[in-house]
Amino acid sequence: MSILSRYSLGLEPEQAQLVCLDVEGFPFESYWHFVYPVGKHLSIAARAFMDFSRVEAKSVVLSTFAQRAR
C-alpha cells in the first residue's frame, strides 16, 4: 500500500490494476512551487505554463476529481 498523488497514476489507474481508495482526511491540500535560477529568463512557453497554472490549476484539479467521482 502506498500514498501517491492521483496525478502520478495517469489517466486510467485501473488499466494498471491499481485501485484508488476513498480515505477520510484525503486528499491532502498541497502547494505547487515553481523554481528556477535567479536571473534565468523563462521561455514564452514556460511563462505561459506558470501563468496558466497560477490561474487555472485549482479549478482543473477540482473538476478532474469531480469527474472521477461519478
N, C-alpha and C positions, 0 to 999 in steps of 0.2 A: 504494500500500500504506500502511496506517496501523495503529497500535496503538490500539484503543478498548476501553473497558470492555465486557464481554459484555452487561451490562445496558443499555448505551446503544443497543444494536442492536434492542431489543424482543424479543418472544417468538419470532418466526419470521424471522430474518435472511434465510433462503433466499427468502422471498417478495419481498424487495427485491433479489434476485440478489446477495447477499453470501455470502461463504464464510468460515467460522471455521477457522483452521488450528491444528493441534497443534504448538506450538513448545517446544523444550526450554527450561526455566527459567521458563515461564509456567504459570499466571498469577502475576503479581506479588502479593506479600502487600501489602495496603493497609489503611489505617485510616480509619475514618469519624470525623468530628468534628461535634459539634453546637455551633453558635454562635448566640448571641442576646444582646441588650444586657443589661448588668448592671442588675439591678433589674426586669427585664421579668418579668411574671407570665405564665407559659405557660398556654395554654388546656388544658382537660382532654384534648382530642384530641392536642395537641402533646406533652403529658406522657406520655400513653399510648403514642404512637408512639416516643418516646425510650426509655421503659421496655421496650417490646417489642423494639426494635432492640438494646438492650444485652444482652438475654437470648437472643433468638432469631435474630438476623441471621446469625451464622456458620453455624448449622445449616441455615437456609433457603438460603443461598448454596451450601453444600456439597451439599445434596440436589438442588438445581437442576442443578449441574454433573454430578452422578452420573446424573441422568435424561437429560441431553443426550448423555452418553457412550454410552448404549445404542443 
